[in-house]
Amino acid sequence: NLHLSLSECGRAPLNTKIVGGQNASAGAWPWQASLHRAGRHSCGGSLINNEWVLTAAHCFASGLIVYLGRQTQEGANANEVSRNVSQIIKHPDYNSTTEDNDITLLRLSSPVTFTDHIRPVCLASANSTFFKSTVSWVTGWGNIGTGASLPSPQILQEVDVPVVGNKQCKCLYGVSTITDNMLCAGPLDGGKDSCQGDSGGPLVSKQGSVWVQSGVVSFGNGCALANLPGVYARVSKYQNWINEQMTTNQPGFVTFNSSGTDGDLAIICSSVLVGGLVPAMLIVSFESQESQLSKHVTCLVFFFFF
């Protein structure tokens, strides 16, 4: 069939309770993928049908193994399956300097069977709106602070982050840094964010009983710092591109509608950063988590307060 049934995507039957900045319950985010390279977790991703995973372009590497249904990075995971990657489609306009179009599709070596622990997420369609303060959730196994690894047994983490409008995000990061292909999220007083190791993972919002992916973890300046929200690839900008790569079994695209008026329209920058930031030492790419940093791109991970 041409399209994944919309009744199949965005359903998380085991997601019954969510509190920000804590361990996720098993099966709460059944589309969450863990991308392993050289035997260790390097990035996140999201299952979008039974044989494709969405992730960040800057996570691209050969020799990836994809784990689905995984809860912890240590010990047994009774509900997980693993697949090799048979095809990598990086967005042709990805810019590794600016991180624009930071999105990639991974084709699994063979399809997976959906269970309560392994299910696809719905994707935000081109006409979706994510107004300022839209409640969103980001998940991953990344650091819990700058340079602070997730402690054993490395259970999947979840945290709630509100959308920050692009106008306000441009004020904070610089006009040239944030493009229309990006979406920002995080409380402006800091304390909640994605961080190193979360890159490529999903940012989702709930509409009715369905979870819709709005963003792909891309970059940030440090982790969970005040006035520096996480930056995500804006999924709704890529509906046509994603569908062009899949002639059959296309993902479930859902229009996410924000209600009311977008508070971002009223934002006035007190001082606009025209040139943008060059966070040379504050941002670490997943390629060099143990080395001195260089890249403007970050693998984002959660910063949680305990």
N, C-alpha and C positions, 0 to 999 in steps of 0.2 A: 504494500500500500504506500501511497505517497506521503501521508502524514501520520505521525504518532498520534494516537487518540488523545484528545485533551483530557479524557477521564483518567488517563494513566499518569500524567505529569503533575508534579507539585503536591502530591499527597504524601503525608508522613504520618501513618496511623499510630506510630509509637511516640510521636511528639506530643506529650501531654502537659509538660511543665517546663517553663523557661525562665531562668533568672540570669541576668547578665554577669559575665565574668566568672564562670564556673564550669565544672565538668559538664559535658553534655551527656544525657542519658543514652543508652545504647539504642541505635536506630532512630534517634531524633532527627537526624539530617541524612536521610538514606541516599542522597545523591553525592555526598561528600566523597571525593577521591583523594588518595594519598599517592603522590608520584615519588617513586624511589629511584635513586641513581647510586650505583656502587654500594648497594645494600643499606642505604639510609634515606630517610624522608628528606626531600628537597623542596617540594612545592605541593600545593593543593590543586584541586580541580573539581569539576562538577559533571556528573553523568547527565546527558541531555537526551539520549535514547539508548537502545540496548547495545550500541556499539561505538558510540562517540562520547568523548569527554572534552569539555571546554576548559581551557587554562590560559595562562599568560604567555605572551610571546617570549618574554625575557627568561622564562623557565625552560625554554627549549634546550634539549640535550639528547644525544643519542643514548641508547641503552636503557631507556626508562622502563620500569615495571609499574603498572597501575594496580592499586589495591582498592577494592570497593567493599562496603560492609564492615570496614575496620573501625574499631572503637579505641584501641590503644596501640601505641607503637612498640610496646614491650609485652611479651607473653602471648597467649593464644587468643585468637579472634574466631570464635566458632561460626560466625555468620559471614565471614569474608570470602571473597574470591580474588584471584589475581589474573592479570592479562599482560602480555607483552603489547607493544605498540607497533602496528603494521604500517601506519602512515601518519605523517606530521604535516599539517597545513598551517603554516604561519601566515598571518595577514600580510599581503604583499606591500602594504604601506606602513608596516611597523617601522618606527624610528627609534633606534636604541639609545639615541642621545636625549630625545625629548620624551620618550615612552608613549608617544601617540600611537594609537591602534595596537595596544599591548594585548593582543588576543591571538589564540592559537587553538586549532582543533586537533585532537588525537584520535585516531581510529584504533580500536582495540583489535587484537589478533583474532578474537572470535567473540560473538555476541554473548551477553550475560542474560541470565534469567532473572526477572524481577521477583523480589521477595519483600517482606516488610522492612528489611534492612538494606535493600538495594533497589532504588527506584529513581526515575529521572525527575529533574526539576523542570518546571515551566520557565520559559524565557520571556523577558519583556519585549513586546512587539514594538514596531517603529513608532507608533503613535502613543506610547505610554508616557505618563507624566509622574515625576517623583519630586513633589514640592519640598521646599525647606521643611525640616523636622519630620519627614516621613519616617516612621519606625522601621528600622532595618536590623538585620542580624548578620554577623560575619562569624565564620567557623574555621578552625584549623588547629594544627599541632605546632604552630610556630612559637617563637620566644614569648615569654610572659613579661618581658621588659627588654630594654636595649641591652644586649649582651647576656640576658638571663634566660637560659634554656628552660623549656617545660619540664618540671620534675617528674621522676619515675612514678607511675608506669606510663606517663605521657598519654593521658586520656584526652580525647578530642575536646577542645574548648569552644565555648559559645559566648558571644557578648553582643549586647544591643547597642547600636550606634545610629543617631539620627542623621538624615540627609542634610548636608550643607549645600545650599544653592550655588550654582556655578559662578554667579556674580560675586557672592561673598567669598567663595573659594579663590577667585582671581585676586580679590583684595588681599588675601592672606598669603598666597603663594607667588603672585605676580601674574600680570595679564597674559604674558607670553607662555607661562608654564601650563595653565589649565586650558584645554581645548574643549570644543563641544562634544568630542568623543570620550570625555572623561566625566566622572561623577564623584563627588566628595561626600564623605560621611564620617561623623565622629563628634562628640560633645566638645564645644569650644573651650570648656574648662579642662579638657584633657582627661586622662585616666582610663579611657576605653579606646581600643584601636586594634588593628591588625599589625603584624610586625614581621621580622625576618623569619622565613619558613612558611608563612601563610600565603605567599604570592601564588596567584593562579586560582585561589579558592573563591567560593561564591559569597556575594552579598545578596541577601534575599529579603523580601517583604511579603507579608501575607495579605491576600485579598480574598475575603470570605474564608473558604476552607482550603484555598490553594496557595502554595508558596511560589513566588515569581522571582527569578534571579534578575537583579538590576545591574549588578556590577561584578567585575573580576578584579581581585586584589592586585594592585599594580605597584604603587610607590608611595612614599611619604618622606617627611623630614623627621628623622628619629621615629619614636613610637610613643603614641599617647601624650604628646606634648600639647600644651594649651595653644589654641589658635593655629594648629597645624593638623587638620583632619587627614585621615587616610584618603588616598586617591585611587579610583577604580576605573577600569575600562567600562564605558557605558554600553551595556549589552543591547539596548534597543537600537543603537546605531548600526548594528551588524546583522539585522534580520535577513536582509537580501543576500549579504555575503555568505552567511551560514547556510541558507537554503540553496545557494548556488553550488555549494560543495557537496550537497546531499541530494541526489535526484530521487531517492526513495527514503521512506522512514524519516521524514523531516521532523525536527523537534516540535514540541507544542509551544507555540507562541501565544501569549496572553496579553491583552491590553490592560496595563495597570493604570487605574485612574485615581489621581489624587483629588481630594475634595477641597472645596473652599478656594481661597486665593493664595497664590504662591507668595509667601513672605519675602522671598529673595528679591522680588521686584522692587521692594521698598529700601533695599540696602544701598547705602551711600558710603563709598570708601573714604575714610578720613585721610588715608595716604595710600596711594596705589603704587605697588611695586611694578614698574614698567618692565624692568629687565628680568624679573624672576629671580628665584633663589638658586644658588649653586651650592647645595649642601654636601660639600666634598667629604667631610669626615663624619657627618651625622647619618649618612645613608649607606647601607651595606647591601650589596647584591647577594643573592643566594649562591652565586658562583664563588664568593670569597668570604664566607661567614667567619672563617678563622683568621683572615688576614686583614691588613689595613685596608680601609675602604677607599674606593675610588669612584664608583659609579653613582650617577644621579638617581639610578633606579633602585628601588628597594624591594626585597621580599618582605612583605609586611607580615607581622605576627601580632598576636594579642598581647596587650599589656593589661594584666589583671591585678587588682589590689586584693590581698587576702586579709 
